[in-house]
Amino acid sequence: MSASDKISAAGDKLKGNAKEAVGRATGDDEQVAEGKLDQAKGDLKQAGEHAKDSAKDVFDK
């Protein structure tokens, strides 16, 4: 997983956490949902990068 991909995934998760927290504080269900979506996006990016890294490790041997 490259450094820029790690930063991008972590940024999505952080942005999602912030959106969700603000949405909960203000009672904005749409913003809570957007926050959860951003967090899921970050999780998927991380999972995809881990899969690429694992495949690369298998084929490098």
N, CA, C, O and CB atoms as a CASP TS submission, in Angstrom:
PFRMAT TS
TARGET T0000
AUTHOR 0000-0000-0000
METHOD Language model
MODEL 1
PARENT N/A
ATOM      1  N   MET     1       0.860  -1.169   0.000  1.00  0.00           N
ATOM      2  CA  MET     1       0.000   0.000   0.000  1.00  0.00           C
ATOM      3  C   MET     1       0.903   1.227   0.000  1.00  0.00           C
ATOM      4  O   MET     1       1.724   1.404   0.900  1.00  0.00           O
ATOM      5  CB  MET     1      -0.977   0.000   1.230  1.00  0.00           C
ATOM      6  N   SER     2       0.748   2.057  -0.996  1.00  0.00           N
ATOM      7  CA  SER     2       1.603   3.235  -1.074  1.00  0.00           C
ATOM      8  C   SER     2       1.186   4.267  -0.026  1.00  0.00           C
ATOM      9  O   SER     2       0.067   4.245   0.486  1.00  0.00           O
ATOM     10  CB  SER     2       1.548   3.849  -2.485  1.00  0.00           C
ATOM     11  N   ALA     3       2.091   5.144   0.268  1.00  0.00           N
ATOM     12  CA  ALA     3       1.832   6.156   1.292  1.00  0.00           C
ATOM     13  C   ALA     3       0.652   7.043   0.904  1.00  0.00           C
ATOM     14  O   ALA     3      -0.164   7.394   1.755  1.00  0.00           O
ATOM     15  CB  ALA     3       3.081   7.014   1.522  1.00  0.00           C
ATOM     16  N   SER     4       0.558   7.401  -0.356  1.00  0.00           N
ATOM     17  CA  SER     4      -0.552   8.269  -0.770  1.00  0.00           C
ATOM     18  C   SER     4      -1.895   7.553  -0.656  1.00  0.00           C
ATOM     19  O   SER     4      -2.907   8.173  -0.332  1.00  0.00           O
ATOM     20  CB  SER     4      -0.342   8.751  -2.208  1.00  0.00           C
ATOM     21  N   ASP     5      -1.902   6.248  -0.923  1.00  0.00           N
ATOM     22  CA  ASP     5      -3.139   5.479  -0.772  1.00  0.00           C
ATOM     23  C   ASP     5      -3.541   5.371   0.695  1.00  0.00           C
ATOM     24  O   ASP     5      -4.722   5.465   1.029  1.00  0.00           O
ATOM     25  CB  ASP     5      -2.978   4.078  -1.378  1.00  0.00           C
ATOM     26  N   LYS     6      -2.547   5.172   1.578  1.00  0.00           N
ATOM     27  CA  LYS     6      -2.828   5.118   3.011  1.00  0.00           C
ATOM     28  C   LYS     6      -3.414   6.436   3.499  1.00  0.00           C
ATOM     29  O   LYS     6      -4.377   6.458   4.265  1.00  0.00           O
ATOM     30  CB  LYS     6      -1.554   4.785   3.795  1.00  0.00           C
ATOM     31  N   ILE     7      -2.823   7.523   3.046  1.00  0.00           N
ATOM     32  CA  ILE     7      -3.290   8.850   3.446  1.00  0.00           C
ATOM     33  C   ILE     7      -4.701   9.099   2.927  1.00  0.00           C
ATOM     34  O   ILE     7      -5.544   9.640   3.642  1.00  0.00           O
ATOM     35  CB  ILE     7      -2.335   9.940   2.931  1.00  0.00           C
ATOM     36  N   SER     8      -4.951   8.707   1.694  1.00  0.00           N
ATOM     37  CA  SER     8      -6.276   8.892   1.101  1.00  0.00           C
ATOM     38  C   SER     8      -7.340   8.100   1.861  1.00  0.00           C
ATOM     39  O   SER     8      -8.412   8.627   2.158  1.00  0.00           O
ATOM     40  CB  SER     8      -6.261   8.471  -0.374  1.00  0.00           C
ATOM     41  N   ALA     9      -7.049   6.849   2.173  1.00  0.00           N
ATOM     42  CA  ALA     9      -8.000   6.005   2.900  1.00  0.00           C
ATOM     43  C   ALA     9      -8.231   6.554   4.304  1.00  0.00           C
ATOM     44  O   ALA     9      -9.368   6.615   4.773  1.00  0.00           O
ATOM     45  CB  ALA     9      -7.493   4.548   2.971  1.00  0.00           C
ATOM     46  N   ALA    10      -7.151   6.952   4.973  1.00  0.00           N
ATOM     47  CA  ALA    10      -7.280   7.502   6.324  1.00  0.00           C
ATOM     48  C   ALA    10      -8.041   8.823   6.296  1.00  0.00           C
ATOM     49  O   ALA    10      -8.819   9.118   7.203  1.00  0.00           O
ATOM     50  CB  ALA    10      -5.893   7.701   6.963  1.00  0.00           C
ATOM     51  N   GLY    11      -7.816   9.611   5.259  1.00  0.00           N
ATOM     52  CA  GLY    11      -8.536  10.881   5.111  1.00  0.00           C
ATOM     53  C   GLY    11     -10.025  10.671   4.946  1.00  0.00           C
ATOM     54  O   GLY    11     -10.828  11.396   5.532  1.00  0.00           O
ATOM     55  N   ASP    12     -10.397   9.684   4.152  1.00  0.00           N
ATOM     56  CA  ASP    12     -11.817   9.377   3.968  1.00  0.00           C
ATOM     57  C   ASP    12     -12.452   8.949   5.289  1.00  0.00           C
ATOM     58  O   ASP    12     -13.560   9.367   5.624  1.00  0.00           O
ATOM     59  CB  ASP    12     -11.999   8.273   2.909  1.00  0.00           C
ATOM     60  N   LYS    13     -11.734   8.112   6.028  1.00  0.00           N
ATOM     61  CA  LYS    13     -12.269   7.644   7.306  1.00  0.00           C
ATOM     62  C   LYS    13     -12.391   8.800   8.302  1.00  0.00           C
ATOM     63  O   LYS    13     -13.387   8.897   9.019  1.00  0.00           O
ATOM     64  CB  LYS    13     -11.375   6.532   7.887  1.00  0.00           C
ATOM     65  N   LEU    14     -11.392   9.666   8.349  1.00  0.00           N
ATOM     66  CA  LEU    14     -11.417  10.801   9.256  1.00  0.00           C
ATOM     67  C   LEU    14     -12.538  11.769   8.892  1.00  0.00           C
ATOM     68  O   LEU    14     -13.271  12.247   9.758  1.00  0.00           O
ATOM     69  CB  LEU    14     -10.072  11.521   9.240  1.00  0.00           C
ATOM     70  N   LYS    15     -12.657  12.048   7.597  1.00  0.00           N
ATOM     71  CA  LYS    15     -13.722  12.931   7.127  1.00  0.00           C
ATOM     72  C   LYS    15     -15.085  12.344   7.468  1.00  0.00           C
ATOM     73  O   LYS    15     -15.998  13.065   7.871  1.00  0.00           O
ATOM     74  CB  LYS    15     -13.605  13.165   5.609  1.00  0.00           C
ATOM     75  N   GLY    16     -15.215  11.036   7.305  1.00  0.00           N
ATOM     76  CA  GLY    16     -16.465  10.367   7.624  1.00  0.00           C
ATOM     77  C   GLY    16     -16.807  10.443   9.100  1.00  0.00           C
ATOM     78  O   GLY    16     -17.956  10.679   9.473  1.00  0.00           O
ATOM     79  N   ASN    17     -15.790  10.239   9.941  1.00  0.00           N
ATOM     80  CA  ASN    17     -16.009  10.340  11.385  1.00  0.00           C
ATOM     81  C   ASN    17     -16.485  11.738  11.768  1.00  0.00           C
ATOM     82  O   ASN    17     -17.397  11.894  12.579  1.00  0.00           O
ATOM     83  CB  ASN    17     -14.723   9.992  12.148  1.00  0.00           C
ATOM     84  N   ALA    18     -15.858  12.746  11.178  1.00  0.00           N
ATOM     85  CA  ALA    18     -16.228  14.126  11.478  1.00  0.00           C
ATOM     86  C   ALA    18     -17.655  14.425  11.010  1.00  0.00           C
ATOM     87  O   ALA    18     -18.443  15.019  11.747  1.00  0.00           O
ATOM     88  CB  ALA    18     -15.239  15.098  10.817  1.00  0.00           C
ATOM     89  N   LYS    19     -17.981  14.012   9.784  1.00  0.00           N
ATOM     90  CA  LYS    19     -19.331  14.251   9.267  1.00  0.00           C
ATOM     91  C   LYS    19     -20.382  13.563  10.136  1.00  0.00           C
ATOM     92  O   LYS    19     -21.422  14.140  10.453  1.00  0.00           O
ATOM     93  CB  LYS    19     -19.443  13.757   7.816  1.00  0.00           C
ATOM     94  N   GLU    20     -20.090  12.331  10.510  1.00  0.00           N
ATOM     95  CA  GLU    20     -21.039  11.581  11.331  1.00  0.00           C
ATOM     96  C   GLU    20     -21.237  12.261  12.681  1.00  0.00           C
ATOM     97  O   GLU    20     -22.366  12.376  13.157  1.00  0.00           O
ATOM     98  CB  GLU    20     -20.555  10.136  11.529  1.00  0.00           C
ATOM     99  N   ALA    21     -20.154  12.711  13.297  1.00  0.00           N
ATOM    100  CA  ALA    21     -20.247  13.373  14.601  1.00  0.00           C
ATOM    101  C   ALA    21     -21.042  14.669  14.515  1.00  0.00           C
ATOM    102  O   ALA    21     -21.881  14.944  15.373  1.00  0.00           O
ATOM    103  CB  ALA    21     -18.852  13.658  15.150  1.00  0.00           C
ATOM    104  N   VAL    22     -20.780  15.464  13.482  1.00  0.00           N
ATOM    105  CA  VAL    22     -21.514  16.719  13.305  1.00  0.00           C
ATOM    106  C   VAL    22     -22.983  16.431  13.024  1.00  0.00           C
ATOM    107  O   VAL    22     -23.868  17.110  13.546  1.00  0.00           O
ATOM    108  CB  VAL    22     -20.903  17.556  12.159  1.00  0.00           C
ATOM    109  N   GLY    23     -23.233  15.429  12.205  1.00  0.00           N
ATOM    110  CA  GLY    23     -24.614  15.056  11.900  1.00  0.00           C
ATOM    111  C   GLY    23     -25.383  14.620  13.132  1.00  0.00           C
ATOM    112  O   GLY    23     -26.545  14.984  13.313  1.00  0.00           O
ATOM    113  N   ARG    24     -24.734  13.844  13.972  1.00  0.00           N
ATOM    114  CA  ARG    24     -25.379  13.403  15.219  1.00  0.00           C
ATOM    115  C   ARG    24     -25.646  14.588  16.147  1.00  0.00           C
ATOM    116  O   ARG    24     -26.703  14.676  16.771  1.00  0.00           O
ATOM    117  CB  ARG    24     -24.502  12.357  15.940  1.00  0.00           C
ATOM    118  N   ALA    25     -24.669  15.499  16.227  1.00  0.00           N
ATOM    119  CA  ALA    25     -24.798  16.659  17.113  1.00  0.00           C
ATOM    120  C   ALA    25     -25.910  17.601  16.663  1.00  0.00           C
ATOM    121  O   ALA    25     -26.574  18.233  17.484  1.00  0.00           O
ATOM    122  CB  ALA    25     -23.479  17.415  17.179  1.00  0.00           C
ATOM    123  N   THR    26     -26.103  17.686  15.346  1.00  0.00           N
ATOM    124  CA  THR    26     -27.106  18.611  14.817  1.00  0.00           C
ATOM    125  C   THR    26     -28.423  17.930  14.474  1.00  0.00           C
ATOM    126  O   THR    26     -29.388  18.588  14.087  1.00  0.00           O
ATOM    127  CB  THR    26     -26.569  19.298  13.594  1.00  0.00           C
ATOM    128  N   GLY    27     -28.458  16.608  14.617  1.00  0.00           N
ATOM    129  CA  GLY    27     -29.677  15.879  14.288  1.00  0.00           C
ATOM    130  C   GLY    27     -29.906  15.737  12.791  1.00  0.00           C
ATOM    131  O   GLY    27     -31.037  15.529  12.352  1.00  0.00           O
ATOM    132  N   ASP    28     -28.846  15.849  12.010  1.00  0.00           N
ATOM    133  CA  ASP    28     -28.929  15.765  10.552  1.00  0.00           C
ATOM    134  C   ASP    28     -28.638  14.330  10.110  1.00  0.00           C
ATOM    135  O   ASP    28     -27.481  13.936   9.967  1.00  0.00           O
ATOM    136  CB  ASP    28     -27.936  16.761   9.880  1.00  0.00           C
ATOM    137  N   ASP    29     -29.700  13.560   9.895  1.00  0.00           N
ATOM    138  CA  ASP    29     -29.547  12.153   9.525  1.00  0.00           C
ATOM    139  C   ASP    29     -28.829  11.974   8.191  1.00  0.00           C
ATOM    140  O   ASP    29     -28.105  10.998   7.997  1.00  0.00           O
ATOM    141  CB  ASP    29     -30.902  11.487   9.463  1.00  0.00           C
ATOM    142  N   GLU    30     -29.032  12.914   7.279  1.00  0.00           N
ATOM    143  CA  GLU    30     -28.370  12.819   5.967  1.00  0.00           C
ATOM    144  C   GLU    30     -26.856  12.945   6.128  1.00  0.00           C
ATOM    145  O   GLU    30     -26.099  12.226   5.476  1.00  0.00           O
ATOM    146  CB  GLU    30     -28.900  13.916   5.003  1.00  0.00           C
ATOM    147  N   GLN    31     -26.422  13.845   6.982  1.00  0.00           N
ATOM    148  CA  GLN    31     -24.989  14.021   7.188  1.00  0.00           C
ATOM    149  C   GLN    31     -24.395  12.809   7.916  1.00  0.00           C
ATOM    150  O   GLN    31     -23.258  12.422   7.646  1.00  0.00           O
ATOM    151  CB  GLN    31     -24.717  15.312   7.984  1.00  0.00           C
ATOM    152  N   VAL    32     -25.152  12.216   8.828  1.00  0.00           N
ATOM    153  CA  VAL    32     -24.701  10.988   9.494  1.00  0.00           C
ATOM    154  C   VAL    32     -24.490   9.898   8.451  1.00  0.00           C
ATOM    155  O   VAL    32     -23.486   9.187   8.485  1.00  0.00           O
ATOM    156  CB  VAL    32     -25.729  10.524  10.571  1.00  0.00           C
ATOM    157  N   ALA    33     -25.430   9.770   7.530  1.00  0.00           N
ATOM    158  CA  ALA    33     -25.330   8.751   6.486  1.00  0.00           C
ATOM    159  C   ALA    33     -24.130   9.019   5.575  1.00  0.00           C
ATOM    160  O   ALA    33     -23.413   8.091   5.202  1.00  0.00           O
ATOM    161  CB  ALA    33     -26.624   8.705   5.658  1.00  0.00           C
ATOM    162  N   GLU    34     -23.913  10.289   5.216  1.00  0.00           N
ATOM    163  CA  GLU    34     -22.758  10.637   4.385  1.00  0.00           C
ATOM    164  C   GLU    34     -21.455  10.291   5.111  1.00  0.00           C
ATOM    165  O   GLU    34     -20.504   9.814   4.492  1.00  0.00           O
ATOM    166  CB  GLU    34     -22.786  12.142   4.017  1.00  0.00           C
ATOM    167  N   GLY    35     -21.417  10.529   6.403  1.00  0.00           N
ATOM    168  CA  GLY    35     -20.236  10.211   7.181  1.00  0.00           C
ATOM    169  C   GLY    35     -19.957   8.722   7.183  1.00  0.00           C
ATOM    170  O   GLY    35     -18.813   8.295   7.029  1.00  0.00           O
ATOM    171  N   LYS    36     -21.004   7.935   7.358  1.00  0.00           N
ATOM    172  CA  LYS    36     -20.838   6.486   7.343  1.00  0.00           C
ATOM    173  C   LYS    36     -20.383   6.014   5.967  1.00  0.00           C
ATOM    174  O   LYS    36     -19.574   5.093   5.858  1.00  0.00           O
ATOM    175  CB  LYS    36     -22.149   5.788   7.740  1.00  0.00           C
ATOM    176  N   LEU    37     -20.901   6.643   4.923  1.00  0.00           N
ATOM    177  CA  LEU    37     -20.507   6.293   3.561  1.00  0.00           C
ATOM    178  C   LEU    37     -19.024   6.608   3.329  1.00  0.00           C
ATOM    179  O   LEU    37     -18.302   5.806   2.737  1.00  0.00           O
ATOM    180  CB  LEU    37     -21.383   7.048   2.538  1.00  0.00           C
ATOM    181  N   ASP    38     -18.578   7.773   3.797  1.00  0.00           N
ATOM    182  CA  ASP    38     -17.158   8.129   3.640  1.00  0.00           C
ATOM    183  C   ASP    38     -16.262   7.146   4.400  1.00  0.00           C
ATOM    184  O   ASP    38     -15.193   6.775   3.916  1.00  0.00           O
ATOM    185  CB  ASP    38     -16.905   9.573   4.139  1.00  0.00           C
ATOM    186  N   GLN    39     -16.698   6.729   5.586  1.00  0.00           N
ATOM    187  CA  GLN    39     -15.917   5.764   6.355  1.00  0.00           C
ATOM    188  C   GLN    39     -15.838   4.426   5.615  1.00  0.00           C
ATOM    189  O   GLN    39     -14.780   3.799   5.559  1.00  0.00           O
ATOM    190  CB  GLN    39     -16.532   5.568   7.757  1.00  0.00           C
ATOM    191  N   ALA    40     -16.953   4.006   5.059  1.00  0.00           N
ATOM    192  CA  ALA    40     -16.980   2.745   4.307  1.00  0.00           C
ATOM    193  C   ALA    40     -16.076   2.839   3.076  1.00  0.00           C
ATOM    194  O   ALA    40     -15.395   1.877   2.723  1.00  0.00           O
ATOM    195  CB  ALA    40     -18.429   2.392   3.883  1.00  0.00           C
ATOM    196  N   LYS    41     -16.077   3.992   2.435  1.00  0.00           N
ATOM    197  CA  LYS    41     -15.215   4.221   1.277  1.00  0.00           C
ATOM    198  C   LYS    41     -13.747   4.060   1.664  1.00  0.00           C
ATOM    199  O   LYS    41     -12.972   3.437   0.938  1.00  0.00           O
ATOM    200  CB  LYS    41     -15.463   5.624   0.686  1.00  0.00           C
ATOM    201  N   GLY    42     -13.370   4.624   2.808  1.00  0.00           N
ATOM    202  CA  GLY    42     -11.998   4.485   3.295  1.00  0.00           C
ATOM    203  C   GLY    42     -11.655   3.041   3.613  1.00  0.00           C
ATOM    204  O   GLY    42     -10.557   2.575   3.311  1.00  0.00           O
ATOM    205  N   ASP    43     -12.599   2.332   4.225  1.00  0.00           N
ATOM    206  CA  ASP    43     -12.386   0.916   4.551  1.00  0.00           C
ATOM    207  C   ASP    43     -12.201   0.093   3.274  1.00  0.00           C
ATOM    208  O   ASP    43     -11.341  -0.786   3.217  1.00  0.00           O
ATOM    209  CB  ASP    43     -13.574   0.363   5.376  1.00  0.00           C
ATOM    210  N   LEU    44     -13.004   0.378   2.261  1.00  0.00           N
ATOM    211  CA  LEU    44     -12.886  -0.358   1.000  1.00  0.00           C
ATOM    212  C   LEU    44     -11.557  -0.080   0.303  1.00  0.00           C
ATOM    213  O   LEU    44     -10.945  -0.981  -0.271  1.00  0.00           O
ATOM    214  CB  LEU    44     -14.042   0.003   0.071  1.00  0.00           C
ATOM    215  N   LYS    45     -11.120   1.171   0.360  1.00  0.00           N
ATOM    216  CA  LYS    45      -9.817   1.506  -0.230  1.00  0.00           C
ATOM    217  C   LYS    45      -8.712   0.716   0.470  1.00  0.00           C
ATOM    218  O   LYS    45      -7.823   0.165  -0.179  1.00  0.00           O
ATOM    219  CB  LYS    45      -9.540   3.034  -0.130  1.00  0.00           C
ATOM    220  N   GLN    46      -8.777   0.669   1.802  1.00  0.00           N
ATOM    221  CA  GLN    46      -7.769  -0.070   2.553  1.00  0.00           C
ATOM    222  C   GLN    46      -7.807  -1.555   2.203  1.00  0.00           C
ATOM    223  O   GLN    46      -6.761  -2.172   2.004  1.00  0.00           O
ATOM    224  CB  GLN    46      -7.977   0.123   4.057  1.00  0.00           C
ATOM    225  N   ALA    47      -8.993  -2.124   2.129  1.00  0.00           N
ATOM    226  CA  ALA    47      -9.121  -3.548   1.815  1.00  0.00           C
ATOM    227  C   ALA    47      -8.567  -3.844   0.422  1.00  0.00           C
ATOM    228  O   ALA    47      -7.878  -4.846   0.231  1.00  0.00           O
ATOM    229  CB  ALA    47     -10.596  -3.992   1.907  1.00  0.00           C
ATOM    230  N   GLY    48      -8.855  -2.997  -0.531  1.00  0.00           N
ATOM    231  CA  GLY    48      -8.347  -3.179  -1.888  1.00  0.00           C
ATOM    232  C   GLY    48      -6.833  -3.108  -1.939  1.00  0.00           C
ATOM    233  O   GLY    48      -6.189  -3.891  -2.637  1.00  0.00           O
ATOM    234  N   GLU    49      -6.268  -2.167  -1.197  1.00  0.00           N
ATOM    235  CA  GLU    49      -4.817  -2.034  -1.179  1.00  0.00           C
ATOM    236  C   GLU    49      -4.160  -3.225  -0.488  1.00  0.00           C
ATOM    237  O   GLU    49      -3.104  -3.693  -0.914  1.00  0.00           O
ATOM    238  CB  GLU    49      -4.414  -0.736  -0.483  1.00  0.00           C
ATOM    239  N   HIS    50      -4.792  -3.716   0.584  1.00  0.00           N
ATOM    240  CA  HIS    50      -4.246  -4.896   1.258  1.00  0.00           C
ATOM    241  C   HIS    50      -4.289  -6.118   0.328  1.00  0.00           C
ATOM    242  O   HIS    50      -3.363  -6.928   0.317  1.00  0.00           O
ATOM    243  CB  HIS    50      -5.032  -5.186   2.562  1.00  0.00           C
ATOM    244  N   ALA    51      -5.362  -6.239  -0.444  1.00  0.00           N
ATOM    245  CA  ALA    51      -5.470  -7.351  -1.388  1.00  0.00           C
ATOM    246  C   ALA    51      -4.366  -7.255  -2.453  1.00  0.00           C
ATOM    247  O   ALA    51      -3.753  -8.258  -2.817  1.00  0.00           O
ATOM    248  CB  ALA    51      -6.873  -7.361  -2.058  1.00  0.00           C
ATOM    249  N   LYS    52      -4.127  -6.040  -2.941  1.00  0.00           N
ATOM    250  CA  LYS    52      -3.055  -5.850  -3.932  1.00  0.00           C
ATOM    251  C   LYS    52      -1.702  -6.211  -3.343  1.00  0.00           C
ATOM    252  O   LYS    52      -0.888  -6.875  -3.984  1.00  0.00           O
ATOM    253  CB  LYS    52      -3.033  -4.396  -4.437  1.00  0.00           C
ATOM    254  N   ASP    53      -1.474  -5.766  -2.111  1.00  0.00           N
ATOM    255  CA  ASP    53      -0.199  -6.073  -1.453  1.00  0.00           C
ATOM    256  C   ASP    53      -0.026  -7.581  -1.267  1.00  0.00           C
ATOM    257  O   ASP    53       1.061  -8.118  -1.484  1.00  0.00           O
ATOM    258  CB  ASP    53      -0.113  -5.360  -0.090  1.00  0.00           C
ATOM    259  N   SER    54      -1.096  -8.257  -0.868  1.00  0.00           N
ATOM    260  CA  SER    54      -1.029  -9.706  -0.661  1.00  0.00           C
ATOM    261  C   SER    54      -0.751 -10.428  -1.971  1.00  0.00           C
ATOM    262  O   SER    54       0.069 -11.345  -2.016  1.00  0.00           O
ATOM    263  CB  SER    54      -2.335 -10.223  -0.042  1.00  0.00           C
ATOM    264  N   ALA    55      -1.427 -10.020  -3.028  1.00  0.00           N
ATOM    265  CA  ALA    55      -1.203 -10.637  -4.335  1.00  0.00           C
ATOM    266  C   ALA    55       0.219 -10.392  -4.806  1.00  0.00           C
ATOM    267  O   ALA    55       0.858 -11.281  -5.368  1.00  0.00           O
ATOM    268  CB  ALA    55      -2.202 -10.099  -5.365  1.00  0.00           C
ATOM    269  N   LYS    56       0.707  -9.197  -4.578  1.00  0.00           N
ATOM    270  CA  LYS    56       2.072  -8.866  -4.987  1.00  0.00           C
ATOM    271  C   LYS    56       3.069  -9.742  -4.224  1.00  0.00           C
ATOM    272  O   LYS    56       4.045 -10.216  -4.805  1.00  0.00           O
ATOM    273  CB  LYS    56       2.370  -7.358  -4.742  1.00  0.00           C
ATOM    274  N   ASP    57       2.832  -9.959  -2.935  1.00  0.00           N
ATOM    275  CA  ASP    57       3.714 -10.805  -2.128  1.00  0.00           C
ATOM    276  C   ASP    57       3.724 -12.243  -2.642  1.00  0.00           C
ATOM    277  O   ASP    57       4.772 -12.888  -2.673  1.00  0.00           O
ATOM    278  CB  ASP    57       3.279 -10.777  -0.658  1.00  0.00           C
ATOM    279  N   VAL    58       2.563 -12.740  -3.042  1.00  0.00           N
ATOM    280  CA  VAL    58       2.459 -14.125  -3.538  1.00  0.00           C
ATOM    281  C   VAL    58       3.228 -14.274  -4.850  1.00  0.00           C
ATOM    282  O   VAL    58       3.956 -15.248  -5.044  1.00  0.00           O
ATOM    283  CB  VAL    58       0.967 -14.528  -3.740  1.00  0.00           C
ATOM    284  N   PHE    59       3.062 -13.317  -5.736  1.00  0.00           N
ATOM    285  CA  PHE    59       3.682 -13.428  -7.054  1.00  0.00           C
ATOM    286  C   PHE    59       5.158 -13.041  -7.057  1.00  0.00           C
ATOM    287  O   PHE    59       5.876 -13.374  -7.999  1.00  0.00           O
ATOM    288  CB  PHE    59       2.938 -12.568  -8.038  1.00  0.00           C
ATOM    289  N   ASP    60       5.621 -12.348  -6.028  1.00  0.00           N
ATOM    290  CA  ASP    60       7.031 -12.000  -5.941  1.00  0.00           C
ATOM    291  C   ASP    60       7.899 -13.138  -5.462  1.00  0.00           C
ATOM    292  O   ASP    60       9.123 -13.089  -5.590  1.00  0.00           O
ATOM    293  CB  ASP    60       7.208 -10.837  -5.037  1.00  0.00           C
ATOM    294  N   LYS    61       7.272 -14.171  -4.908  1.00  0.00           N
ATOM    295  CA  LYS    61       8.047 -15.307  -4.374  1.00  0.00           C
ATOM    296  C   LYS    61       8.399 -16.298  -5.436  1.00  0.00           C
ATOM    297  O   LYS    61       9.046 -17.305  -5.150  1.00  0.00           O
ATOM    298  CB  LYS    61       7.287 -16.005  -3.283  1.00  0.00           C
TER
END
